[in-house]
Amino acid sequence: MYENVVVAGSHGSCRFAVVTSDSPSAGYDERFLLSGGLHVAVAMDNGRKWSMNLWGLVKEQGRVREAGMGTHTIKSHGAKLARDHMHDWLILLLLVVIEVILYVIHPFYRFVGKDMMTDLKYPMKENTVPVWTVPLYAVLLPVAVFLLVYIRRKDVYDLHHSILGLLFSVLITAVITDAIKNAVGRPRPDFFWRCFPDGKDLYDRWGNVICHGKGSDVKEGHKSFPSGHTSWSFAGLGFLSLYLSGKIKAFDRKGHVGKLCIVFLPLLAASLVAISRVDDYWHHWQDVFAGGLLGLVVATFCYSQFFPPPYTDEAVPARTFLTSGWGPYAYFRALEESRSNTNAGQSMNALDLQPMNARVVSQQGRQNGDDFASLEVLESGRM
């Protein structure tokens, strides 16, 4: 039997409903949560409790879920995410194969005359930044940052798309760089000593060089434009810079200039690598300029493929209540789907309350009817 039941009503733009039950087995005495996580309990005259919810009821089932927010771990969403992007990973493997082929084949051996040797007699030096270190700081360092963010946020969408975007950025840049290197065949500033290690130059009847140096040195000597170190550096560290600017909301218009120092730090490291290539006489300044521009442009395109621009205030539709580009598009879509499912569940719960309220009103009607019948009996007895 229901006692002191308050009929569901409305106040302003918010709806409320109060439910109770004599028997725990009726199923209506469970706690209900607001969409914001707030639970309101009202004590009844007989000691029972009422649960009240504003703007939709969300039943608690073992745990409280944040409305609109959630965690997407490798265990829960990793397999599905990998299947959905299987073709992207296959394309990455194809890019790796293309890059290996471009690295192995010989470049175009451009005509190099005696009068050109004046600008190509710089001494041969070792690399200040060895080749084997480039993947370490351009790929593994950003991946380490992505993993740290994942450990804190538990968002596999962010981890997957950041790694995928980074690899696309680096590999696309590498393929374009080596393709241009082989097609242009520009000699390096130290080409003379690569071609004539003993210092004795030799030319054919057309005035072109006849190199007698080590084959691998001569081959590498025709790969000056653009700079591979520089393009890789700006592709990887440039992507990291964009990623960090979104995560720390560097362009939130609040005047925190210190955030820009974090954003510019990877770009500074890439710039120092580019300068070292000129200092080592492995590249002309035009080579590093073109390589840096290429890597940065590709990194921007690849980042924009997976993440909202870091400088925007409307990364996602307003209905998601999320702003700024701190997460990938896929994460926002997952939240939107989760929110839609939650709203659908709330609508179903609201519909379920209608027959319950009808039963409450009916029960009250029967009680009122019994009271009126009792009054009639008493009146008839008096008469």
Phi and psi in degrees as a GROMACS rama.xvg file:
@    title "Ramachandran Plot"
@    xaxis  label "Phi"
@    yaxis  label "Psi"
@TYPE xy
-95.6512  136.716  TYR-2
-129.49  141.889  GLU-3
52.9704  44.0083  ASN-4
-83.328  128.476  VAL-5
-91.0959  128.25  VAL-6
-72.1261  140.834  VAL-7
-60.988  138.969  ALA-8
-145.943  -158.578  GLY-9
-141.194  156.51  SER-10
-146.207  110.694  HIS-11
66.0917  -129.661  GLY-12
-96.1657  1.88362  SER-13
-109.83  140.333  CYS-14
-101.03  149.961  ARG-15
-138.125  155.995  PHE-16
-145.057  140.796  ALA-17
-120.712  126.787  VAL-18
-128.231  150.352  VAL-19
-157.117  171.039  THR-20
-157.956  146.708  SER-21
-71.8853  -36.5514  ASP-22
-108.633  129.162  SER-23
-60.2554  -25.2835  PRO-24
-74.0889  -10.0507  SER-25
-68.5615  -22.7146  ALA-26
92.6641  -0.874738  GLY-27
-105.156  1.53281  TYR-28
-95.7308  10.3031  ASP-29
-76.1604  159.433  GLU-30
-73.2426  146.176  ARG-31
-120.368  148.153  PHE-32
-118.534  146.218  LEU-33
-72.9216  161.048  LEU-34
-62.0061  -25.1208  SER-35
-88.4318  0.514065  GLY-36
95.6146  5.62845  GLY-37
-91.5037  134.439  LEU-38
-115.799  127.815  HIS-39
-114.663  125.892  VAL-40
-120.553  132.409  ALA-41
-118.397  127.496  VAL-42
-78.3745  139.358  ALA-43
-93.805  171.099  MET-44
-64.2571  -33.4292  ASP-45
-93.0756  10.9165  ASN-46
97.6455  -14.3559  GLY-47
-75.274  165.775  ARG-48
-111.638  148.8  LYS-49
-110.599  145.431  TRP-50
-112.242  128.164  SER-51
-122.065  137.248  MET-52
-132.13  141.284  ASN-53
-105.19  130.246  LEU-54
59.2037  60.1301  TRP-55
99.4202  141.076  GLY-56
-109.323  131.628  LEU-57
-120.615  111.769  VAL-58
-73.2596  136.084  LYS-59
-79.9631  126.015  GLU-60
-122.945  77.5248  GLN-61
87.1314  -29.9743  GLY-62
-155.256  160.023  ARG-63
-95.7101  125.096  VAL-64
-102.626  137.633  ARG-65
-72.305  131.475  GLU-66
-77.0214  122.355  ALA-67
87.8248  -14.3514  GLY-68
-122.994  159.654  MET-69
-175.378  170.233  GLY-70
-109.228  139.796  THR-71
-128.005  98.3397  HIS-72
-92.1276  170.577  THR-73
-62.1457  -38.2419  ILE-74
-67.5082  -39.6703  LYS-75
-85.6159  -35.2767  SER-76
-126.704  -3.33231  HIS-77
-62.7261  -46.0334  GLY-78
-63.9215  -44.6255  ALA-79
-64.6644  -40.124  LYS-80
-64.5021  -40.4099  LEU-81
-65.0032  -39.6724  ALA-82
-66.2674  -40.0225  ARG-83
-65.1753  -29.2072  ASP-84
-112.563  26.7865  HIS-85
-60.1629  -40.1251  MET-86
-65.695  -32.1162  HIS-87
-65.556  -41.3259  ASP-88
-69.0678  -32.9166  TRP-89
-66.4578  -38.2019  LEU-90
-64.9697  -36.8061  ILE-91
-61.1186  -42.6083  LEU-92
-62.1365  -38.514  LEU-93
-63.7234  -39.9871  LEU-94
-63.7722  -37.2417  LEU-95
-62.1938  -43.9413  VAL-96
-62.4323  -43.8766  VAL-97
-62.9278  -40.8126  ILE-98
-64.053  -40.6921  GLU-99
-62.6161  -42.8496  VAL-100
-62.9908  -44.8617  ILE-101
-64.4545  -31.731  LEU-102
-73.5878  -31.2963  TYR-103
-80.7357  -40.3785  VAL-104
-67.5079  160.533  ILE-105
-83.6441  144.134  HIS-106
-78.6327  173.688  PRO-107
-71.0747  125.675  PHE-108
-87.8724  94.4513  TYR-109
-69.7352  150.489  ARG-110
-62.3917  128.238  PHE-111
-128.764  107.053  VAL-112
-90.2719  172.605  GLY-113
-65.7157  -34.8182  LYS-114
-71.6815  -16.2483  ASP-115
-84.8596  -15.9034  MET-116
-68.0373  -16.3955  MET-117
-59.8206  -37.6613  THR-118
-91.379  2.68706  ASP-119
-121.496  22.6179  LEU-120
-106.236  21.7345  LYS-121
-69.6333  149.009  TYR-122
-67.6824  150.633  PRO-123
-78.676  131.87  MET-124
-132.065  159.162  LYS-125
-74.7591  157.023  GLU-126
-70.4953  127.762  ASN-127
-63.6633  -39.4593  THR-128
-109.89  101.912  VAL-129
-59.3354  155.241  PRO-130
-61.9579  -38.7654  VAL-131
-68.4139  -17.2573  TRP-132
-83.1759  -16.6109  THR-133
-60.2496  -49.5145  VAL-134
-63.0176  -25.1811  PRO-135
-66.8125  -49.727  LEU-136
-88.6018  -22.1841  TYR-137
-88.82  -22.13  ALA-138
-122.201  -57.3282  VAL-139
-67.3594  -37.1187  LEU-140
-63.056  -49.2206  LEU-141
-60.6411  -38.7774  PRO-142
-61.6375  -38.2845  VAL-143
-61.6809  -39.0842  ALA-144
-65.4843  -41.3274  VAL-145
-61.3383  -39.4857  PHE-146
-66.298  -38.4891  LEU-147
-62.8138  -40.3705  LEU-148
-65.5096  -38.4964  VAL-149
-65.2775  -40.7352  TYR-150
-59.7267  -33.9501  ILE-151
-82.7231  -40.9585  ARG-152
-100.523  -18.8828  ARG-153
55.6512  48.2995  LYS-154
-119.895  101.786  ASP-155
-70.3577  -25.3617  VAL-156
-62.7024  -45.1548  TYR-157
-64.1946  -44.3977  ASP-158
-63.3917  -48.6219  LEU-159
-63.4902  -48.4724  HIS-160
-72.373  -31.5215  HIS-161
-68.2317  -43.1845  SER-162
-66.5982  -43.9849  ILE-163
-62.8849  -44.2587  LEU-164
-64.0997  -39.8288  GLY-165
-62.6511  -47.1872  LEU-166
-64.3287  -39.9283  LEU-167
-62.7467  -42.2241  PHE-168
-59.9293  -47.7711  SER-169
-70.3247  -44.9562  VAL-170
-72.0717  -39.7152  LEU-171
-62.5693  -42.7377  ILE-172
-62.0816  -42.4396  THR-173
-63.2018  -43.5285  ALA-174
-63.9822  -45.8367  VAL-175
-64.3979  -42.4984  ILE-176
-60.9925  -51.3945  THR-177
-69.8392  -31.4764  ASP-178
-63.8896  -42.8375  ALA-179
-69.5803  -40.1457  ILE-180
-54.1898  -50.7438  LYS-181
-68.0473  -33.0603  ASN-182
-75.9027  -37.7515  ALA-183
-82.1638  -48.782  VAL-184
66.8511  33.7549  GLY-185
-70.3691  133.668  ARG-186
-72.5328  147.106  PRO-187
-76.7391  163.754  ARG-188
-60.8337  -23.3722  PRO-189
-101.805  24.2794  ASP-190
-61.4623  -34.7033  PHE-191
-56.7644  -46.5848  PHE-192
-76.9159  -19.93  TRP-193
-73.2797  -39.3357  ARG-194
-80.7472  -39.4336  CYS-195
-126.533  78.3008  PHE-196
-61.6343  -23.9899  PRO-197
-89.8833  -0.750695  ASP-198
83.1078  2.12077  GLY-199
-100.801  103.984  LYS-200
-81.4338  150.927  ASP-201
-143.343  137.205  LEU-202
-132.999  154.339  TYR-203
-86.1483  -173.515  ASP-204
-70.4888  -18.5162  ARG-205
-91.0436  -1.25379  TRP-206
90.3091  7.00096  GLY-207
-85.409  154.106  ASN-208
-69.79  147.158  VAL-209
-117.247  95.7055  ILE-210
-76.6217  141.332  CYS-211
-126.824  23.0531  HIS-212
-86.2611  -176.466  GLY-213
-63.4592  135.413  LYS-214
-57.8476  -43.8117  GLY-215
-66.1892  -33.9307  SER-216
-68.9636  -40.045  ASP-217
-66.7604  -42.664  VAL-218
-59.9218  -46.2377  LYS-219
-68.3522  -25.6002  GLU-220
-69.2607  -15.0668  GLY-221
-100.972  21.9922  HIS-222
-123.76  51.7935  LYS-223
-84.392  -39.76  SER-224
-110.847  128.837  PHE-225
-86.6488  177.705  PRO-226
-76.0909  122.111  SER-227
-71.9706  -41.4949  GLY-228
-55.7514  -45.3923  HIS-229
-69.1216  -44.4871  THR-230
-65.3999  -42.0977  SER-231
-62.0374  -42.5651  TRP-232
-62.3357  -46.5767  SER-233
-74.7564  -26.7317  PHE-234
-68.7866  -44.9217  ALA-235
-80.0967  -52.4207  GLY-236
-74.0237  -28.7064  LEU-237
-65.5579  -40.8945  GLY-238
-62.1084  -42.6445  PHE-239
-61.5615  -39.4667  LEU-240
-63.0461  -43.3412  SER-241
-63.9681  -40.5901  LEU-242
-61.6977  -46.0478  TYR-243
-66.4151  -37.4655  LEU-244
-63.1663  -33.6019  SER-245
-73.8384  -39.8887  GLY-246
-68.5179  -40.8592  LYS-247
-93.3956  2.46121  ILE-248
54.3171  57.3187  LYS-249
-65.7649  -25.1137  ALA-250
-110.844  43.4981  PHE-251
-85.9343  4.87398  ASP-252
63.9532  27.7128  ARG-253
-101.94  -0.292047  LYS-254
80.8654  18.3552  GLY-255
-85.9601  86.4624  HIS-256
-66.9207  -24.1056  VAL-257
-58.9535  -28.1222  GLY-258
-64.5338  -31.6083  LYS-259
-66.1298  -28.654  LEU-260
-62.3647  -39.4357  CYS-261
-66.9111  -39.5421  ILE-262
-67.4657  -39.9185  VAL-263
-80.2902  -15.0185  PHE-264
-60.0044  -48.7008  LEU-265
-61.9779  -36.4203  PRO-266
-67.5662  -34.897  LEU-267
-64.4068  -43.4275  LEU-268
-61.1302  -42.4761  ALA-269
-64.5506  -37.4688  ALA-270
-66.343  -38.4256  SER-271
-65.5189  -36.9781  LEU-272
-62.602  -42.4588  VAL-273
-62.4494  -41.7421  ALA-274
-64.7553  -37.6642  ILE-275
-62.5331  -28.875  SER-276
-69.2113  -33.4443  ARG-277
-76.1949  -39.9191  VAL-278
-64.8924  -31.4137  ASP-279
-83.4894  -1.18426  ASP-280
62.1847  30.1167  TYR-281
-92.7515  -17.8204  TRP-282
-145.081  153.197  HIS-283
-81.2365  162.429  HIS-284
-64.1286  -31.9075  TRP-285
-63.8032  -31.7463  GLN-286
-65.0093  -46.0832  ASP-287
-72.9092  -32.85  VAL-288
-64.2023  -46.7491  PHE-289
-65.5775  -40.4011  ALA-290
-64.2868  -42.7708  GLY-291
-64.5882  -42.5395  GLY-292
-63.7176  -42.7518  LEU-293
-60.8696  -49.9886  LEU-294
-62.6261  -39.9473  GLY-295
-69.6379  -38.9044  LEU-296
-65.8679  -45.2965  VAL-297
-64.3083  -40.4952  VAL-298
-61.2639  -40.1818  ALA-299
-65.0031  -43.3424  THR-300
-64.414  -43.9606  PHE-301
-67.798  -38.4073  CYS-302
-64.1408  -42.9259  TYR-303
-67.1092  -20.5333  SER-304
-68.7032  -29.4171  GLN-305
-114.402  -25.5684  PHE-306
-125.208  150.362  PHE-307
-66.4974  155.662  PRO-308
-57.1198  136.89  PRO-309
-69.6887  -12.8589  PRO-310
-98.1347  1.37217  TYR-311
-88.3274  152.704  THR-312
-102.557  -1.93736  ASP-313
-133.138  67.0659  GLU-314
-68.8647  -28.7664  ALA-315
-137.29  165.629  VAL-316
-56.0703  152.105  PRO-317
-63.7192  -26.346  ALA-318
-67.1098  -15.2964  ARG-319
-86.6853  -9.72799  THR-320
60.0569  28.875  PHE-321
-120.099  138.296  LEU-322
-133.512  158.23  THR-323
73.0645  153.654  SER-324
-88.2461  59.6425  GLY-325
-94.5274  -3.10215  TRP-326
-140.922  164.08  GLY-327
-75.1331  160.43  PRO-328
-57.6171  -41.2639  TYR-329
-62.1798  -34.7876  ALA-330
-66.514  -42.1197  TYR-331
-65.6407  -37.4556  PHE-332
-65.4961  -39.5824  ARG-333
-63.6535  -40.956  ALA-334
-65.097  -37.7651  LEU-335
-65.16  -41.9229  GLU-336
-64.2296  -41.364  GLU-337
-63.1175  -40.4767  SER-338
-65.6833  -39.7923  ARG-339
-63.3657  -42.5887  SER-340
-63.9523  -38.6247  ASN-341
-65.0778  -42.8791  THR-342
-63.7221  -38.1139  ASN-343
-64.0807  -40.8428  ALA-344
-64.9727  -37.5886  GLY-345
-65.1817  -38.9659  GLN-346
-63.4271  -41.2696  SER-347
-64.2642  -40.0433  MET-348
-63.8133  -38.4101  ASN-349
-65.2288  -38.6633  ALA-350
-66.5144  -36.2445  LEU-351
-65.1978  -26.6068  ASP-352
-72.5801  -25.291  LEU-353
-61.9304  -51.4835  GLN-354
-62.7516  -31.5424  PRO-355
-65.1107  -43.5649  MET-356
-63.9411  -35.7378  ASN-357
-63.0397  -40.3913  ALA-358
-65.7474  -35.7631  ARG-359
-64.233  -47.6431  VAL-360
-63.3186  -40.1094  VAL-361
-62.8382  -43.7975  SER-362
-62.3758  -40.3075  GLN-363
-63.8209  -38.4963  GLN-364
-61.8319  -43.1694  GLY-365
-63.5396  -39.9593  ARG-366
-62.8237  -44.4914  GLN-367
-63.8811  -37.6496  ASN-368
-63.5054  -41.9371  GLY-369
-62.7966  -38.635  ASP-370
-64.6046  -43.4666  ASP-371
-63.8866  -38.954  PHE-372
-63.5398  -40.5517  ALA-373
-62.8682  -39.9478  SER-374
-63.5932  -40.001  LEU-375
-63.8521  -40.6816  GLU-376
-62.0605  -44.0791  VAL-377
-62.4695  -43.3317  LEU-378
-62.7664  -42.0481  GLU-379
-64.6921  -36.4377  SER-380
-65.3413  -37.2026  GLY-381
-68.4508  -36.1526  ARG-382
